[in-house]
Amino acid sequence: MRNEWMEIFSQEGYRFCKVKPEETGVFYKFYEEGFHLVMFIDGTNGYLPTMGQLQVMQERVQELFYHPVGRLQDFPEGFPVYHVELLTILLTNQSENAKQLCSEGKNIWIYDQDRKQLIIYENQPGDFWGLKNRIEHMDVQQNSRASAPVSGKHSIMQLPFVTELIALANILVYIILSFGGATEDAFYMASRGAMYPEFLTINHQWWRLLTAMFLHFGVTHLMNNMVIFCCVGSRLEKYIGHWKMAVVYFAAGIGGGLLSYIMMLLSGNYAVSGGASGAVFGVIGGLLWVVIYHRGKLEGMTTKGILIMVVLSLYFGFTSTGVDNWCHVGGMLCGFLATLILYHGKRQKY
């Protein structure tokens, strides 16, 4: 089995078992009552099964893992397996020849090894528990390595590109502002685009709801936001895709700033506000909806676990000084709602 594919499935939590013919392997991941299976067929040496052979292979693989009375090896006696979801990936240099299999069969993807391209026809599933984005990300990495000189350097955290671009933009803005003055100075930050209620109410500078998202009061403020954002943003982008991730981030950041503005007007306590924390809370809110959508459990994350993280973060904010808590609340709510509207992935089955 090719190393890059072994790495992808291993990182996604799959285990591997060899089956016949020798060009075939099965990756499997166990959930509470069933398995997600990917039958991987390496046809780069010219091997390509007929439609009849492929159907037999798919049936046998499903029968191997489907045991409602609990006969599966390596699991306790009597352990039931009710749900088996199977996807077949054909790795080939002859994608046109494999096209016929897709037109007649079910749950089949083609990966064109020559073009480094995943091919999914309209009659096939558009995703399989997030694998589509993971494989396409591998395509980008392979093409980059093929076109770039060998330098031994890689992206610092191998982040999805929208998460990486947003983090780099925040860092770059901070560096530029650091040369012009003290980023801990509220007056300086307000002159550079931070949010203050009177700038919006009197001067109608609503663009500050956007610019304030990239302004941080000191390096600690910046690093705290970016470390959390890279952790949660990379996961959310993996599940919902690149452009949806960008929409969630900016909707949460602007929405959080707007709620902060409204609450300052109502309370009469005005303050200069800035930072990406509203957008970061929105990404956490988006991740919460994705996990809820998948019945409360997804790749080691649970609804309870994320809610505990949210409650502790909000508690820390409300018990500290100098924290724009309403921006956090507004950002989380907007991120949750934006993801609820945008995300319609295939649900996990348990």
Disulfide bonds with the S-S distance in Angstrom:
none
